Structure formats: structure tokens, C-alpha cells
Amino acid sequence: MKRLILILLTLNFSLFALRAQTFSFDGRDKSATQVKPTDVFSVEKGYGYDFQDVVAEAYKAQTETFRLSNGVFYFSVAVPDGNYKVTVTVGSKKNVGNTTVRAESRRLFVQNAITKKGEFKTYSFVVNKRNTIINLPDGKTDKVRIKKREETKLNWDDKLTIEVNGDAPAISSLKIEPVDNVPTLWLCGNSTVVDQDYEPWASWGQMITRWFDDGVAVGNYAESGETATSFIGAGRLKKIVSLMKEGDYIFMEFGHNDQKEKRSGSGAYYNFAYALKQFVDEARAKGVTPIFVTPTQRRAFDKEGKIQETHANYPDAMRWVAKDLNVPVIELHDMTRTFFETLGIENSKRALVHYPAGTYPGQMKAFEDNTHFNPYGAYEISKMIVEGMKSLNLPVVKNLRPEYTSFDASHPDDWHSFHWNDGPFIDIIKPDGN
């Protein structure tokens, strides 16, 4: 692993600290305190390189089709729950660079930043960090009942992790500081929204972070396999409510798994509609704006090359609740239909997890998933969400990055030109839900 020289300007953190601290590292300062490659993260130190064993194993497992970028690494700092402004300077005095920066569970923030030798570029963004503890108004605590597989997710630990990736990753400084005065976009949903930890799976919730500057935070609480009712039952909404503040937004995309519920009281216009109303009531009680997102289409074509409706009456039920409660709606159901039909029967596979056997280490069978997106597909879906936000005239669209350009689902980006650097975390088992 290439050496990264960093300086620690402020480090005053302990396990028992109740307030967030500022971490600042700068490799261009000649008087820097150097963080050596042997400085592995520990709770006692509060910062350091992380997941080096995972990166090493991924290098060993490389195949002709899977290739880990030379120099990829993770760096973590121990911080309490909250939003953190991250300022990163990419570039190198000695080398050209092509750097991608992601955080926590593969949330994309800086994409393919190209720097010439001796050139530096600085980016700022906000990372939402959380754990499972819920602080209740009466001073007591509860806990989010996460699933077994979530116990190893980077989203749920007690540190903020930065992933430095890219064709030629180069980073010279990093600053992490708490920030409280930004609106948070709280995301609720299933596997089409969740921050997927593992290649080649991806969802729009971890891509939409790419489009906002440091004036907006995204807290993605979605999880694979969840329904609107199970999301509430697991305490995920309770956790969000304990953190949300006036001026925030809460986005809800459900329907995929809800339609498969068979227990008593199930149904689009029964428990599903009731659960959606709970989200709305909780949000409005805190001065938070609720936004419904109709579910993404499945890749299910008929003989004429048109997408078949597979969600029964759940999208209509969401629209019905929205009309009754005056909730804005982003019509992702319609946009993804247009997206798939524009790509066509074969090329639409390029947006989903469709890969021949052997593409990833240990993958003995072909991936043929018609629900879950790959990074390209998730990237495109995130733009549809942004366009939906623009159509609703949400104030946060003023915080879109200058490089964001308007998107039309009938004219998607060419998948040939999409460039994604795989990370070392890989899973050959599909996420829950379908």
C-alpha cells in the first residue's frame, strides 16, 4: 500500500466524550506528524488505516474481470453520531492522480477527480454517521433491531470511514468536523435504496450523495428486505425521529416487499397505507417534510418490449395516501419504466446485476438479477430522484453541485462511459427482497 503522510492538528477524543471533535490531517505540511502505513485504526488512538486485511485479500483474489485499483485504502476516525463536514484535498506533488472518494457503506462523494502532477483540488461534503442506539425524550435509550448481516456494515459502527479509490488515488489532506446547521435528507426503503456495502450491488441512496454540496446531509436508513411496517417495527423510524429536526426531509420508497406480505391485515390499502401515514405524522410533528417515492420498476418485459406492471396496486396506494395527506410524490415508478424501455431488453441488463460466472471472485453462477441495480444503474436512478426533487421545487436543490446536469430517463447516460472503481468488499449472494 502506498504511503500517505498526514498531519493531526486536533485530536481530543475519548470513548466517553459526549461531543464530536474535529480531526484535521494535512500531508503538505512539512512539520506534519506522520501517520505511517503501520498506524492501524484503534479505539484508543481514535484514527488510522482500516480494513487492510480486506484490501489485501481482494488484491489476492483479483481476476481478469475483477481488478482492485492500485493504492485503494480506508481511513477511519472514531466519532459519535451526527453529521460531519469532510474536506478532502486530492492530488500529489509527484504524480498525476485520478481519485474517487466514498464514505461509510460506499456512499459516493468525489468521482474520478483528475489532477496533474503538482495540482490539487479540494472538495467538501457532509457525511451522516450513526450507530444503533436511540436516545429517547425521557432520557432512556432503545436500540435499532438491525439484521444479522448488518452487524458488519460500515454504516452501523462507531467510526466514520473514508474510502480512497480510483485509477490513481492521491489524497494530501483530510479534515472532519461536526456540523449541525444543514438539512438532512432521511431515506427510508428497501434494497433499491439502501447503502449496499458489497460489489457489484448498489442503490440510489448511496449515489445521490454525489450531487449535493456541503450544505446537505443524507442519512440513509433503508435496508434490504424491509417493508414499510417492518421498517417501523425494527425501530428505524424511531431512530430517525430521535435525530430529525425542523427543515429536514424524509423520503420513503416502499412497495417491493410490501406486496409479498401475507399476514393478517396486509394489503396496499390496509397496513401499507396505515404505515405510510405513520411516517407522515411523525415527520410533520417534527417540522420535517415527507416525500413519497413510488417503487422502482422490475426488469420485466413483455413480448413488445414494454415493462410489465409487477407491483400490483401498491404504487396506486401510495399515490392515494399522498393525495389524501397532501404529500409530494416523486414518480420513480414511471421514470424507471421509461429508463428500462429506452435501454431495451438487452441493454437494460447493464443497469442491473447481470454478470457472467467468474466476473467476481468466488462467483460460480451467472448473476441474473432483475431487481437490484449495479453502480451504473444506481447512479442513473439517483439522477431521477434529483429530477423529482427539482420538479417539486424543493429548496435543497439549490445545493446541487455545479457539475450536475439535467437528466431525462428517456436519454440516459451511455453505460459504456460510466467508470466505477470496485471496492474490496464483494458478495456473491443477492440482497434480500426481489
ZIZI-V213893 format. One record per residue. SS is DSSP state (2 for helix, 1 for strand, 0 for the rest). PHI is phi in whole degrees, -180 to 180 (NA if undefined). D_LAST is the distance of its C-alpha to the last C-alpha in Angstrom with 1 decimal. Layout:
SS,PHI,D_LAST
SS,PHI,D_LAST
This chain:
0,NA,38.4
0,-64,40.5
0,-79,42.5
0,-121,41.8
0,-96,44.7
0,-132,44.0
0,-118,46.2
0,-101,45.7
0,-89,47.5
0,-136,46.2
0,-146,44.8
0,-138,45.6
0,-125,42.6
0,-135,42.6
0,-60,40.0
0,-101,41.8
0,-67,42.0
0,-100,40.7
0,-117,40.7
0,-74,38.9
0,-112,41.1
0,-98,41.4
1,-111,41.0
1,-138,42.6
1,-126,42.9
1,-148,44.9
0,-79,45.7
0,-91,48.3
0,-87,50.7
0,-66,53.3
0,-92,54.0
0,-63,50.4
0,-79,49.5
0,-86,47.5
0,-99,44.2
0,-80,44.4
0,-58,41.6
0,-85,42.6
0,-82,41.8
1,-84,38.6
0,-57,36.9
0,-147,38.2
0,-63,38.2
0,-63,41.9
0,-76,42.2
0,89,39.4
1,-162,38.3
1,145,38.0
1,-66,35.9
1,-136,32.7
0,57,30.3
2,-65,33.0
2,-68,32.1
2,-65,28.5
2,-63,30.0
2,-62,32.6
2,-66,30.2
2,-65,28.0
2,-61,31.2
2,-65,32.1
0,-90,28.8
0,-59,29.0
0,-124,28.6
0,-65,29.7
0,-97,26.3
0,-108,25.5
0,-139,28.3
0,-83,28.7
0,-61,31.0
0,-66,34.5
0,99,35.3
0,-62,31.9
1,-154,32.4
1,-119,31.3
1,-136,33.7
1,-122,33.2
1,-130,35.3
0,-88,35.3
0,-142,35.0
0,-76,34.2
0,-55,31.5
1,147,31.9
1,-98,31.7
1,-130,33.6
1,-79,35.1
1,-111,34.8
1,-115,37.4
1,-126,37.2
1,-110,39.8
1,-105,38.8
1,131,41.4
0,-151,44.1
0,-69,47.9
0,-105,47.9
0,-135,44.8
0,-72,42.6
1,-137,39.1
1,-143,35.6
1,-119,33.6
1,-118,30.1
1,-121,29.7
1,-124,26.5
1,-139,26.4
0,50,24.7
0,-85,21.0
0,61,21.5
1,-78,22.3
1,-84,24.2
1,-126,27.7
1,-120,30.1
1,-123,29.2
1,49,31.4
1,-78,34.6
1,-93,37.5
1,-130,40.9
0,-78,44.2
0,-59,46.4
0,84,47.9
0,-100,45.5
1,-132,43.5
1,-130,40.8
1,-114,39.7
1,-128,36.4
1,-128,35.6
1,-156,32.3
1,-114,31.1
1,-110,28.8
1,-90,27.5
1,-117,27.9
0,-147,27.0
0,-133,27.0
0,-88,25.9
1,-76,29.2
1,-110,29.5
1,-90,33.1
0,-90,33.9
0,-59,36.8
0,-85,39.0
0,91,39.1
0,-84,36.9
1,-128,33.6
1,-131,30.2
1,-145,27.2
0,-68,23.5
0,-90,21.8
0,-75,19.5
0,-80,17.3
2,-54,19.0
2,-69,17.3
2,-76,18.3
2,-63,21.9
2,-104,22.3
0,-69,20.8
2,-65,23.5
2,-66,22.6
2,-107,23.9
0,-92,27.1
0,-101,30.7
0,-149,31.2
1,-102,30.4
1,-114,29.4
1,-107,30.1
1,-104,28.8
1,-105,31.3
1,-136,30.1
1,124,31.1
1,-64,33.2
1,-145,36.3
0,-64,35.4
0,-146,38.4
1,-133,38.7
1,-114,42.0
1,-153,41.4
1,-150,38.9
1,-131,39.5
1,-128,37.3
1,-139,38.6
1,-66,37.4
0,-142,37.0
0,-117,36.7
0,-100,37.6
0,-124,34.4
1,-69,31.8
1,-111,28.3
1,-95,25.1
1,-88,22.9
1,-107,19.1
1,-125,16.8
1,168,13.1
0,-120,9.8
0,-70,8.4
0,-86,9.4
0,-118,12.8
0,-57,13.6
0,-72,16.3
0,-76,14.8
0,-77,17.8
0,-115,17.2
1,-69,17.6
0,-98,16.1
0,-82,13.1
1,-159,14.1
0,-143,13.4
2,-66,15.9
2,-63,17.3
2,-94,19.0
0,-102,20.3
2,-66,21.9
2,-61,24.4
2,-61,26.0
2,-98,27.4
1,-112,29.3
0,-82,32.7
0,-81,34.0
0,-100,34.4
1,-142,30.7
1,-113,28.5
1,-124,24.7
1,-110,23.4
1,-97,19.6
0,-104,18.5
0,-63,14.8
0,-151,12.7
0,-58,9.3
0,84,8.0
0,-78,10.8
0,-109,11.8
2,-61,15.1
2,-75,17.0
2,-71,15.7
2,-61,16.4
2,-68,19.9
2,-62,20.3
0,-80,19.9
0,86,22.6
2,-68,20.8
2,-66,22.3
2,-60,25.6
2,-64,25.8
2,-61,25.2
2,-60,27.9
2,-69,30.2
2,-112,30.1
0,-67,29.8
0,-138,33.0
0,-58,34.4
0,99,33.4
0,-79,29.9
1,-131,26.7
1,-128,23.5
1,-107,20.4
1,-126,17.5
1,-119,14.1
0,-134,12.1
0,136,10.5
0,-59,6.7
0,-91,7.0
2,-60,10.7
2,-68,10.6
2,-97,9.7
0,-68,12.7
0,-122,15.6
0,-74,18.4
0,-57,21.6
0,89,21.6
0,-70,18.0
0,145,17.6
2,-61,17.2
2,-99,21.0
2,-118,21.5
2,-67,19.9
2,-65,17.4
2,-63,20.5
2,-63,22.6
2,-64,20.4
2,-61,20.4
2,-64,24.2
2,-61,24.5
2,-58,23.1
2,-63,25.6
2,-63,28.5
2,-63,28.1
2,-65,27.9
2,-66,30.9
2,-65,32.9
0,-105,32.9
0,76,33.6
0,-106,30.2
1,-87,28.7
1,-85,25.3
1,-132,23.0
1,-90,20.0
1,-126,17.4
0,-67,15.5
0,-66,11.8
0,-64,11.1
0,-70,10.8
0,-88,8.4
0,-79,10.9
0,-135,12.0
1,-90,15.8
0,-93,18.5
0,-67,21.8
0,-91,23.4
0,79,20.9
0,-107,19.6
1,-73,16.0
0,-87,15.1
0,-77,14.0
0,-121,10.8
0,-102,10.8
0,52,14.0
0,-100,16.5
2,-70,14.7
2,-59,15.8
2,-67,19.2
2,-65,19.4
2,-63,18.9
2,-65,21.6
2,-64,23.8
2,-64,23.8
2,-60,24.5
2,-67,27.4
2,-65,28.7
2,-103,28.7
0,60,29.5
0,-103,26.5
1,-63,25.9
1,-127,22.7
1,-100,21.1
0,-85,19.6
2,-68,16.8
2,-58,15.2
2,-75,18.4
2,-65,18.9
2,-72,15.7
2,-62,16.5
2,-60,19.9
2,-59,18.8
2,-65,16.8
2,-68,19.6
2,-67,22.2
2,-68,20.9
2,95,20.6
2,-58,18.8
2,-84,19.7
2,-68,20.2
2,-64,16.8
2,-62,15.5
2,-68,17.7
2,-97,15.5
1,-121,12.4
1,-82,12.3
1,-120,14.4
1,-141,17.4
0,-67,19.8
0,-56,20.6
0,89,23.0
0,-66,21.9
0,-120,21.4
0,-53,23.6
0,81,22.5
0,-84,19.8
0,-87,20.9
0,-122,18.2
0,-67,16.9
1,-83,13.7
1,-139,11.9
1,-100,8.6
1,-103,8.1
1,-120,5.8
1,-91,7.7
1,-84,11.3
0,-92,14.4
2,-56,17.6
2,-61,18.9
2,-61,15.9
2,-63,15.7
2,-61,19.4
2,-67,19.5
2,-64,17.1
2,-61,19.4
2,-69,22.2
2,-64,20.8
2,-63,20.6
2,-61,24.2
2,-63,25.3
2,-64,23.9
2,-64,26.0
2,-65,28.9
2,-65,28.7
0,-90,28.9
0,57,31.9
0,-69,30.6
2,-56,33.5
2,-68,31.4
2,-66,31.1
2,-68,34.7
2,-97,33.3
1,-67,31.4
0,-67,32.8
0,-56,35.4
0,-77,33.5
0,-69,30.6
0,-118,31.0
0,-55,29.8
0,-127,26.6
0,-130,25.8
2,-61,22.4
2,-84,24.5
2,-136,26.3
0,-68,23.8
0,-64,25.2
0,-69,25.9
2,-64,23.4
2,-63,26.5
2,-90,28.0
0,-77,25.2
0,-120,26.4
0,-131,24.3
0,-91,25.9
0,-61,23.6
0,-94,24.1
0,-80,24.9
0,-86,21.8
1,-132,19.5
0,-139,16.6
0,-94,15.6
0,-105,12.8
0,-68,9.3
0,-66,8.4
0,-64,6.9
0,93,3.8
0,-157,0.0
